[in-house]
């Protein structure tokens, strides 16, 4: 039962997880797992090794960790987001994911009363950017008075945009290259140079809000805020022109946002040719359900995201579908080293069998692992 599952986590210390349960009785639950430390004082920021008040004084009790059991609404969603309200009785600090993924999942779940396996596959591949939807109007307002023909030509690309980060989308490139330049300016406005590398990948929500109003008097006045937005957008247009050429038709998201991998063991050109996963245009971004984060700032090729996706329909006739990037084998010589990479980027899933007799009858290769002593001849 879900109660048994939660109870099994009571002594689970590390790593911390967001775990969702479902049982054969139709019950569901959510539980934070792990030993989360309590300190002598509550504060945000870096702690001092020499400050006694920052030392651990215990852990949040298991029954005090965030949880949700048999919710009346009938669903649970988690996407690396804060799972407790601001007034939670225990301090919870974390490096949360960008602000939109959990909210988008909740919207999609509540958009229909009848869910299907195909529907959940679409949810996991959802490309809608809430950050772009919220921020675009602020950008357009700031640039409304521009008479620069290059800027005006670029702004036309936003007409009719559905805020989806597809590989063919030009407005996706324009907005997110702009947002990179804008966010770096916002960070530099208040942080000293030696601190910028520590915070340049944080605070996106503040930068989103600053597109509309001068939050916390971050800039001297609104005129400076508006002028800074205009400068950041001009920098984005210049950046795209220098890398992809003067024709905006070439400024496609998939041209700068790609998914691939360099093998850590490769050190020569031949080794890279044999071991690397070549980059391919990839949809999604940092704040979409089709998570495809990119770092450091100014590089848009994705290195982090959903390496494994799974959708399961429980019942008498179960359905089990998944996809693994780039494949199920870590051996570069295996046909399964990267045979799922293209499927993953395209948003496809593969049927997995759960019946052992079916697995045995359809298998093409069996790998047997045996202890060394047992593998030696008698």
KEZA-735078 format. One record per residue (C-alpha): x, y, z; residue number from 1; residue in three letters. Coordinates in steps of 0.25 Angstrom, whole numbers, plus 5000, padded with zeros to 4 digits. Layout:
// KEZA-735078
+------+------+------+-----+-----+
:    u :    v :    w :   k :   r :
+------+------+------+-----+-----+
:    X :    Y :    Z : NUM : ALA :
...
+------+------+------+-----+-----+
//
This chain:
// KEZA-735078
+------+------+------+-----+-----+
:    u :    v :    w :   k :   r :
+------+------+------+-----+-----+
: 5000 : 5000 : 5000 :   1 : UNK :
: 5004 : 5015 : 4999 :   2 : UNK :
: 5005 : 5015 : 5014 :   3 : UNK :
: 5015 : 5003 : 5014 :   4 : UNK :
: 5023 : 5010 : 5003 :   5 : UNK :
: 5024 : 5023 : 5011 :   6 : UNK :
: 5028 : 5015 : 5024 :   7 : UNK :
: 5039 : 5008 : 5017 :   8 : UNK :
: 5045 : 5022 : 5015 :   9 : UNK :
: 5046 : 5026 : 5030 :  10 : UNK :
: 5060 : 5021 : 5031 :  11 : UNK :
: 5064 : 5026 : 5017 :  12 : UNK :
: 5075 : 5036 : 5020 :  13 : UNK :
: 5082 : 5039 : 5006 :  14 : UNK :
: 5080 : 5043 : 4995 :  15 : UNK :
: 5068 : 5051 : 4996 :  16 : UNK :
: 5056 : 5048 : 4987 :  17 : UNK :
: 5042 : 5053 : 4983 :  18 : UNK :
: 5035 : 5040 : 4982 :  19 : UNK :
: 5021 : 5037 : 4977 :  20 : UNK :
: 5013 : 5025 : 4980 :  21 : UNK :
: 5001 : 5017 : 4975 :  22 : UNK :
: 4996 : 5004 : 4980 :  23 : UNK :
: 4986 : 4993 : 4975 :  24 : UNK :
: 4975 : 4999 : 4983 :  25 : UNK :
: 4975 : 5012 : 4975 :  26 : UNK :
: 4982 : 5021 : 4986 :  27 : UNK :
: 4993 : 5031 : 4983 :  28 : UNK :
: 5003 : 5038 : 4991 :  29 : UNK :
: 5015 : 5047 : 4991 :  30 : UNK :
: 5027 : 5047 : 5001 :  31 : UNK :
: 5040 : 5055 : 5002 :  32 : UNK :
: 5051 : 5045 : 5007 :  33 : UNK :
: 5064 : 5047 : 5013 :  34 : UNK :
: 5070 : 5053 : 5026 :  35 : UNK :
: 5069 : 5068 : 5024 :  36 : UNK :
: 5077 : 5076 : 5034 :  37 : UNK :
: 5073 : 5086 : 5044 :  38 : UNK :
: 5082 : 5097 : 5048 :  39 : UNK :
: 5084 : 5106 : 5060 :  40 : UNK :
: 5078 : 5118 : 5052 :  41 : UNK :
: 5070 : 5120 : 5039 :  42 : UNK :
: 5076 : 5128 : 5028 :  43 : UNK :
: 5078 : 5128 : 5013 :  44 : UNK :
: 5092 : 5128 : 5007 :  45 : UNK :
: 5105 : 5122 : 5010 :  46 : UNK :
: 5108 : 5117 : 5023 :  47 : UNK :
: 5121 : 5119 : 5032 :  48 : UNK :
: 5129 : 5107 : 5036 :  49 : UNK :
: 5133 : 5115 : 5048 :  50 : UNK :
: 5119 : 5120 : 5052 :  51 : UNK :
: 5113 : 5111 : 5063 :  52 : UNK :
: 5099 : 5115 : 5060 :  53 : UNK :
: 5101 : 5109 : 5046 :  54 : UNK :
: 5104 : 5095 : 5051 :  55 : UNK :
: 5094 : 5084 : 5050 :  56 : UNK :
: 5086 : 5082 : 5062 :  57 : UNK :
: 5077 : 5070 : 5057 :  58 : UNK :
: 5068 : 5066 : 5045 :  59 : UNK :
: 5054 : 5069 : 5041 :  60 : UNK :
: 5046 : 5058 : 5047 :  61 : UNK :
: 5041 : 5048 : 5036 :  62 : UNK :
: 5026 : 5051 : 5040 :  63 : UNK :
: 5030 : 5066 : 5038 :  64 : UNK :
: 5035 : 5064 : 5024 :  65 : UNK :
: 5026 : 5069 : 5012 :  66 : UNK :
: 5016 : 5058 : 5008 :  67 : UNK :
: 5002 : 5057 : 5002 :  68 : UNK :
: 4994 : 5044 : 5004 :  69 : UNK :
: 4981 : 5041 : 4997 :  70 : UNK :
: 4978 : 5055 : 4992 :  71 : UNK :
: 4964 : 5058 : 4989 :  72 : UNK :
: 4967 : 5064 : 4976 :  73 : UNK :
: 4972 : 5050 : 4971 :  74 : UNK :
: 4986 : 5054 : 4966 :  75 : UNK :
: 5000 : 5057 : 4970 :  76 : UNK :
: 5010 : 5065 : 4962 :  77 : UNK :
: 5025 : 5068 : 4965 :  78 : UNK :
: 5035 : 5074 : 4956 :  79 : UNK :
: 5047 : 5078 : 4965 :  80 : UNK :
: 5039 : 5089 : 4971 :  81 : UNK :
: 5037 : 5094 : 4985 :  82 : UNK :
: 5027 : 5084 : 4990 :  83 : UNK :
: 5023 : 5092 : 5003 :  84 : UNK :
: 5017 : 5105 : 5005 :  85 : UNK :
: 5025 : 5117 : 5010 :  86 : UNK :
: 5019 : 5116 : 5024 :  87 : UNK :
: 5023 : 5101 : 5025 :  88 : UNK :
: 5027 : 5099 : 5040 :  89 : UNK :
: 5041 : 5094 : 5036 :  90 : UNK :
: 5052 : 5102 : 5028 :  91 : UNK :
: 5053 : 5096 : 5014 :  92 : UNK :
: 5064 : 5101 : 5005 :  93 : UNK :
: 5068 : 5096 : 4992 :  94 : UNK :
: 5072 : 5099 : 4978 :  95 : UNK :
: 5059 : 5098 : 4971 :  96 : UNK :
: 5057 : 5096 : 4956 :  97 : UNK :
: 5052 : 5108 : 4948 :  98 : UNK :
: 5038 : 5113 : 4952 :  99 : UNK :
: 5029 : 5107 : 4941 : 100 : UNK :
: 5030 : 5092 : 4940 : 101 : UNK :
: 5021 : 5088 : 4952 : 102 : UNK :
: 5011 : 5098 : 4949 : 103 : UNK :
: 5010 : 5094 : 4935 : 104 : UNK :
: 5008 : 5079 : 4939 : 105 : UNK :
: 4997 : 5083 : 4949 : 106 : UNK :
: 4990 : 5091 : 4937 : 107 : UNK :
: 4991 : 5079 : 4928 : 108 : UNK :
: 4986 : 5069 : 4938 : 109 : UNK :
: 4974 : 5078 : 4941 : 110 : UNK :
: 4971 : 5081 : 4927 : 111 : UNK :
: 4963 : 5068 : 4925 : 112 : UNK :
: 4956 : 5057 : 4934 : 113 : UNK :
: 4960 : 5046 : 4925 : 114 : UNK :
: 4975 : 5042 : 4924 : 115 : UNK :
: 4982 : 5033 : 4915 : 116 : UNK :
: 4996 : 5027 : 4913 : 117 : UNK :
: 4997 : 5035 : 4900 : 118 : UNK :
: 4993 : 5048 : 4907 : 119 : UNK :
: 5003 : 5046 : 4918 : 120 : UNK :
: 5014 : 5044 : 4907 : 121 : UNK :
: 5010 : 5057 : 4901 : 122 : UNK :
: 5011 : 5064 : 4915 : 123 : UNK :
: 5025 : 5059 : 4917 : 124 : UNK :
: 5029 : 5064 : 4903 : 125 : UNK :
: 5021 : 5078 : 4905 : 126 : UNK :
: 5029 : 5090 : 4900 : 127 : UNK :
: 5021 : 5101 : 4905 : 128 : UNK :
: 5029 : 5112 : 4912 : 129 : UNK :
: 5022 : 5119 : 4923 : 130 : UNK :
: 5034 : 5129 : 4925 : 131 : UNK :
: 5033 : 5133 : 4910 : 132 : UNK :
: 5018 : 5135 : 4911 : 133 : UNK :
: 5019 : 5144 : 4923 : 134 : UNK :
: 5031 : 5152 : 4919 : 135 : UNK :
: 5028 : 5155 : 4904 : 136 : UNK :
: 5018 : 5166 : 4907 : 137 : UNK :
: 5029 : 5173 : 4915 : 138 : UNK :
: 5039 : 5172 : 4905 : 139 : UNK :
: 5030 : 5177 : 4894 : 140 : UNK :
: 5025 : 5189 : 4902 : 141 : UNK :
: 5040 : 5193 : 4905 : 142 : UNK :
: 5043 : 5192 : 4890 : 143 : UNK :
: 5030 : 5199 : 4885 : 144 : UNK :
: 5037 : 5212 : 4882 : 145 : UNK :
: 5049 : 5206 : 4874 : 146 : UNK :
: 5051 : 5211 : 4860 : 147 : UNK :
: 5063 : 5202 : 4857 : 148 : UNK :
: 5059 : 5194 : 4845 : 149 : UNK :
: 5067 : 5182 : 4849 : 150 : UNK :
: 5060 : 5182 : 4863 : 151 : UNK :
: 5046 : 5184 : 4856 : 152 : UNK :
: 5049 : 5173 : 4847 : 153 : UNK :
: 5053 : 5163 : 4858 : 154 : UNK :
: 5040 : 5167 : 4866 : 155 : UNK :
: 5031 : 5163 : 4855 : 156 : UNK :
: 5036 : 5149 : 4858 : 157 : UNK :
: 5028 : 5148 : 4871 : 158 : UNK :
: 5014 : 5150 : 4863 : 159 : UNK :
: 5006 : 5138 : 4866 : 160 : UNK :
: 5016 : 5131 : 4874 : 161 : UNK :
: 5010 : 5119 : 4882 : 162 : UNK :
: 5021 : 5120 : 4893 : 163 : UNK :
: 5026 : 5106 : 4889 : 164 : UNK :
: 5041 : 5103 : 4888 : 165 : UNK :
: 5041 : 5095 : 4875 : 166 : UNK :
: 5054 : 5093 : 4868 : 167 : UNK :
: 5048 : 5101 : 4856 : 168 : UNK :
: 5044 : 5113 : 4865 : 169 : UNK :
: 5051 : 5126 : 4862 : 170 : UNK :
: 5044 : 5134 : 4873 : 171 : UNK :
: 5049 : 5123 : 4883 : 172 : UNK :
: 5063 : 5127 : 4879 : 173 : UNK :
: 5060 : 5142 : 4880 : 174 : UNK :
: 5054 : 5141 : 4893 : 175 : UNK :
: 5063 : 5132 : 4901 : 176 : UNK :
: 5076 : 5138 : 4895 : 177 : UNK :
: 5070 : 5152 : 4899 : 178 : UNK :
: 5067 : 5146 : 4913 : 179 : UNK :
: 5081 : 5141 : 4915 : 180 : UNK :
: 5086 : 5155 : 4912 : 181 : UNK :
: 5076 : 5162 : 4920 : 182 : UNK :
: 5078 : 5153 : 4932 : 183 : UNK :
: 5093 : 5155 : 4932 : 184 : UNK :
: 5091 : 5170 : 4932 : 185 : UNK :
: 5081 : 5168 : 4944 : 186 : UNK :
: 5091 : 5160 : 4952 : 187 : UNK :
: 5103 : 5170 : 4949 : 188 : UNK :
: 5094 : 5182 : 4953 : 189 : UNK :
: 5095 : 5178 : 4968 : 190 : UNK :
: 5105 : 5167 : 4970 : 191 : UNK :
: 5120 : 5170 : 4970 : 192 : UNK :
: 5129 : 5163 : 4960 : 193 : UNK :
: 5134 : 5152 : 4968 : 194 : UNK :
: 5120 : 5148 : 4972 : 195 : UNK :
: 5114 : 5148 : 4958 : 196 : UNK :
: 5119 : 5134 : 4955 : 197 : UNK :
: 5112 : 5128 : 4967 : 198 : UNK :
: 5098 : 5135 : 4964 : 199 : UNK :
: 5097 : 5136 : 4949 : 200 : UNK :
: 5090 : 5123 : 4948 : 201 : UNK :
: 5080 : 5127 : 4958 : 202 : UNK :
: 5069 : 5138 : 4960 : 203 : UNK :
: 5062 : 5136 : 4947 : 204 : UNK :
: 5048 : 5139 : 4954 : 205 : UNK :
: 5053 : 5153 : 4958 : 206 : UNK :
: 5058 : 5155 : 4944 : 207 : UNK :
: 5044 : 5151 : 4938 : 208 : UNK :
: 5037 : 5161 : 4948 : 209 : UNK :
: 5047 : 5172 : 4944 : 210 : UNK :
: 5042 : 5171 : 4930 : 211 : UNK :
: 5029 : 5178 : 4935 : 212 : UNK :
: 5032 : 5186 : 4947 : 213 : UNK :
: 5044 : 5192 : 4954 : 214 : UNK :
: 5044 : 5181 : 4966 : 215 : UNK :
: 5051 : 5185 : 4978 : 216 : UNK :
: 5056 : 5198 : 4971 : 217 : UNK :
: 5066 : 5189 : 4964 : 218 : UNK :
: 5069 : 5200 : 4954 : 219 : UNK :
: 5070 : 5215 : 4957 : 220 : UNK :
: 5057 : 5217 : 4950 : 221 : UNK :
: 5048 : 5211 : 4940 : 222 : UNK :
: 5054 : 5218 : 4929 : 223 : UNK :
: 5068 : 5211 : 4932 : 224 : UNK :
: 5060 : 5198 : 4933 : 225 : UNK :
: 5054 : 5200 : 4919 : 226 : UNK :
: 5067 : 5204 : 4913 : 227 : UNK :
: 5074 : 5192 : 4918 : 228 : UNK :
: 5063 : 5183 : 4912 : 229 : UNK :
: 5065 : 5190 : 4899 : 230 : UNK :
: 5080 : 5188 : 4900 : 231 : UNK :
: 5079 : 5173 : 4903 : 232 : UNK :
: 5070 : 5171 : 4891 : 233 : UNK :
: 5080 : 5178 : 4882 : 234 : UNK :
: 5091 : 5169 : 4888 : 235 : UNK :
: 5082 : 5157 : 4885 : 236 : UNK :
: 5080 : 5160 : 4870 : 237 : UNK :
: 5095 : 5163 : 4869 : 238 : UNK :
: 5099 : 5150 : 4875 : 239 : UNK :
: 5089 : 5142 : 4866 : 240 : UNK :
: 5094 : 5150 : 4854 : 241 : UNK :
: 5109 : 5147 : 4857 : 242 : UNK :
: 5106 : 5132 : 4859 : 243 : UNK :
: 5095 : 5128 : 4849 : 244 : UNK :
: 5096 : 5140 : 4839 : 245 : UNK :
: 5087 : 5152 : 4835 : 246 : UNK :
: 5075 : 5144 : 4831 : 247 : UNK :
: 5065 : 5143 : 4843 : 248 : UNK :
: 5059 : 5130 : 4836 : 249 : UNK :
: 5072 : 5123 : 4840 : 250 : UNK :
: 5071 : 5127 : 4855 : 251 : UNK :
: 5064 : 5114 : 4858 : 252 : UNK :
: 5064 : 5109 : 4873 : 253 : UNK :
: 5069 : 5095 : 4868 : 254 : UNK :
: 5081 : 5102 : 4862 : 255 : UNK :
: 5087 : 5107 : 4876 : 256 : UNK :
: 5079 : 5097 : 4885 : 257 : UNK :
: 5085 : 5083 : 4882 : 258 : UNK :
: 5086 : 5070 : 4890 : 259 : UNK :
: 5098 : 5061 : 4889 : 260 : UNK :
: 5110 : 5057 : 4898 : 261 : UNK :
: 5125 : 5056 : 4898 : 262 : UNK :
: 5130 : 5043 : 4904 : 263 : UNK :
: 5139 : 5046 : 4916 : 264 : UNK :
: 5149 : 5036 : 4912 : 265 : UNK :
: 5151 : 5041 : 4898 : 266 : UNK :
: 5163 : 5050 : 4896 : 267 : UNK :
: 5167 : 5049 : 4882 : 268 : UNK :
: 5159 : 5052 : 4869 : 269 : UNK :
: 5157 : 5037 : 4866 : 270 : UNK :
: 5152 : 5034 : 4880 : 271 : UNK :
: 5142 : 5045 : 4879 : 272 : UNK :
: 5137 : 5040 : 4866 : 273 : UNK :
: 5135 : 5026 : 4872 : 274 : UNK :
: 5130 : 5030 : 4885 : 275 : UNK :
: 5123 : 5043 : 4885 : 276 : UNK :
: 5108 : 5045 : 4882 : 277 : UNK :
: 5107 : 5055 : 4871 : 278 : UNK :
: 5099 : 5067 : 4875 : 279 : UNK :
: 5085 : 5068 : 4868 : 280 : UNK :
: 5075 : 5079 : 4869 : 281 : UNK :
: 5066 : 5077 : 4881 : 282 : UNK :
: 5053 : 5084 : 4886 : 283 : UNK :
: 5049 : 5089 : 4899 : 284 : UNK :
: 5057 : 5097 : 4909 : 285 : UNK :
: 5060 : 5100 : 4924 : 286 : UNK :
: 5046 : 5103 : 4928 : 287 : UNK :
: 5038 : 5093 : 4919 : 288 : UNK :
: 5032 : 5079 : 4924 : 289 : UNK :
: 5041 : 5074 : 4913 : 290 : UNK :
: 5053 : 5078 : 4921 : 291 : UNK :
: 5065 : 5082 : 4913 : 292 : UNK :
: 5074 : 5090 : 4922 : 293 : UNK :
: 5086 : 5097 : 4917 : 294 : UNK :
: 5098 : 5103 : 4924 : 295 : UNK :
: 5107 : 5111 : 4926 : 296 : UNK :
: 5100 : 5124 : 4921 : 297 : UNK :
: 5103 : 5127 : 4907 : 298 : UNK :
: 5103 : 5113 : 4903 : 299 : UNK :
: 5090 : 5107 : 4898 : 300 : UNK :
: 5093 : 5092 : 4895 : 301 : UNK :
: 5086 : 5084 : 4906 : 302 : UNK :
: 5094 : 5075 : 4915 : 303 : UNK :
: 5083 : 5072 : 4926 : 304 : UNK :
: 5069 : 5068 : 4925 : 305 : UNK :
: 5061 : 5055 : 4925 : 306 : UNK :
: 5070 : 5044 : 4922 : 307 : UNK :
: 5059 : 5034 : 4924 : 308 : UNK :
: 5044 : 5036 : 4922 : 309 : UNK :
: 5034 : 5025 : 4926 : 310 : UNK :
: 5018 : 5024 : 4926 : 311 : UNK :
: 5011 : 5013 : 4932 : 312 : UNK :
: 4997 : 5009 : 4932 : 313 : UNK :
: 4994 : 4999 : 4944 : 314 : UNK :
: 4983 : 4989 : 4943 : 315 : UNK :
: 4979 : 4975 : 4938 : 316 : UNK :
: 4985 : 4979 : 4925 : 317 : UNK :
: 4997 : 4988 : 4928 : 318 : UNK :
: 5004 : 4997 : 4918 : 319 : UNK :
: 5019 : 5000 : 4921 : 320 : UNK :
: 5025 : 5010 : 4911 : 321 : UNK :
: 5039 : 5017 : 4913 : 322 : UNK :
: 5050 : 5024 : 4906 : 323 : UNK :
: 5065 : 5025 : 4910 : 324 : UNK :
: 5075 : 5035 : 4904 : 325 : UNK :
: 5084 : 5031 : 4897 : 326 : UNK :
: 5081 : 5016 : 4899 : 327 : UNK :
: 5082 : 5004 : 4909 : 328 : UNK :
: 5096 : 5000 : 4907 : 329 : UNK :
: 5108 : 5008 : 4912 : 330 : UNK :
: 5117 : 5000 : 4902 : 331 : UNK :
: 5121 : 5008 : 4890 : 332 : UNK :
: 5121 : 4996 : 4881 : 333 : UNK :
: 5107 : 4991 : 4885 : 334 : UNK :
: 5096 : 4994 : 4875 : 335 : UNK :
: 5088 : 4999 : 4887 : 336 : UNK :
: 5099 : 5010 : 4891 : 337 : UNK :
: 5091 : 5021 : 4884 : 338 : UNK :
: 5079 : 5014 : 4877 : 339 : UNK :
: 5069 : 5022 : 4885 : 340 : UNK :
: 5075 : 5036 : 4884 : 341 : UNK :
: 5067 : 5040 : 4871 : 342 : UNK :
: 5054 : 5034 : 4878 : 343 : UNK :
: 5056 : 5042 : 4890 : 344 : UNK :
: 5058 : 5056 : 4883 : 345 : UNK :
: 5046 : 5053 : 4874 : 346 : UNK :
: 5037 : 5050 : 4887 : 347 : UNK :
: 5035 : 5035 : 4884 : 348 : UNK :
: 5033 : 5024 : 4894 : 349 : UNK :
: 5036 : 5009 : 4893 : 350 : UNK :
: 5028 : 4998 : 4898 : 351 : UNK :
: 5034 : 4990 : 4909 : 352 : UNK :
: 5029 : 4976 : 4913 : 353 : UNK :
: 5027 : 4972 : 4927 : 354 : UNK :
: 5023 : 4957 : 4925 : 355 : UNK :
: 5036 : 4949 : 4927 : 356 : UNK :
: 5032 : 4938 : 4917 : 357 : UNK :
: 5029 : 4948 : 4906 : 358 : UNK :
: 5043 : 4955 : 4909 : 359 : UNK :
: 5050 : 4941 : 4908 : 360 : UNK :
: 5043 : 4937 : 4895 : 361 : UNK :
: 5046 : 4951 : 4888 : 362 : UNK :
: 5060 : 4953 : 4893 : 363 : UNK :
: 5072 : 4954 : 4883 : 364 : UNK :
: 5083 : 4954 : 4894 : 365 : UNK :
: 5085 : 4949 : 4908 : 366 : UNK :
: 5096 : 4954 : 4917 : 367 : UNK :
: 5099 : 4945 : 4929 : 368 : UNK :
: 5107 : 4951 : 4941 : 369 : UNK :
: 5114 : 4941 : 4950 : 370 : UNK :
: 5123 : 4942 : 4961 : 371 : UNK :
: 5138 : 4939 : 4957 : 372 : UNK :
: 5138 : 4926 : 4966 : 373 : UNK :
: 5126 : 4920 : 4959 : 374 : UNK :
: 5131 : 4923 : 4945 : 375 : UNK :
: 5143 : 4915 : 4947 : 376 : UNK :
: 5143 : 4900 : 4942 : 377 : UNK :
: 5141 : 4890 : 4952 : 378 : UNK :
+------+------+------+-----+-----+
//
